[in-house]
Amino acid sequence: MTIHISVVTIGDCSFDVAFTYSPGLPGRNFLPNGDPGYPEEPAEVEIIEIHPIGAQDDILEWLSDTAIECIQQKLLSGWSGEDNA
């Protein structure tokens, strides 16, 4: 598992975010033998730590689910379709 670090800015606040990224897998309608296929697996980001720029404290446990989802979406939009692994 590779841990990536990225800066994410929301409004006037910037954060150093430590996370893992999984690009997901494409789905298939049918297997080569004709059996039904499987759905695609979407890309995923798992946030490990979030630090305000210049601070040492991890604030992940203090953020709302909505804030975490916003940060995850920003990370996904920056990594989707890129070969950053």
N, C-alpha and C positions, 0 to 999 in steps of 0.2 A: 504494500500500500504506500503510495507516494502522497506526502502532504505538501500542498501548495499554499503559498502566501500571496494574497492579493489585497490591494487597497480598494475599498468600496466607499463611495460617497453618496450619502442620502441627505438632501437639503444642504445645510451648512456643516454637517458632521462627516468626518472621514474616519474609517476604521481599517486596521490591519486585521484581515480574516485568514485564519488557518483552516484549510478544508481539504477534503478528498473529492475527486471528480471521477465519475464513471460515465463513459460516453453512451451507454445503452447499446441495444442491439436491434437491428432491423427485424421486422416480422416476416413471416412467409405465409402465403395463403394455402399452399399445398407443399407437401414434402415430395421428393423425387419419385417415391413409390405411389403417389396419389393420395396418401393419407392427409387428413386435415393438418394444416400448419399451426402456427402459434403467433400470438400478437407481438407487436414490437415492445421492447422494454425501453422506456424513455431515459434520457440522460438524468443523472442524479448528482446532487452536491450534498455532502454531509459536512456541516460546520463543526469544527473542533473547538476553536477559540475565537473570540472577537475582542480586540483591544482598541480603544480610542487611540488615534495617532498620538504618540508621545507618552502614552500611559502604559503601565505594566499590568494593570488589573484586567483579568478576563471578565467581561460583562455578559457573557452568553446567558447565564442563568437568570439575569435580571431583565432581559429583553422579552417583549411580548411575542407571541407566536406570529402575529402579523408582521412585526419588524423583522423577525428571522426569515419568514417567507419572502419578504421584499429583498433582503440581502441574498438569499438563495437564487431568486429570479435574476438579480443583477449578475451574479456569478455565472449562472447558466447562459444568459444571453451573451456574455463575454467569451464563453468557452464553446458553445454549441457550434458545430461545423468547423472547428479549428482543431489542429493536431497539436494539442498542448500536453499530452500525457507524458 
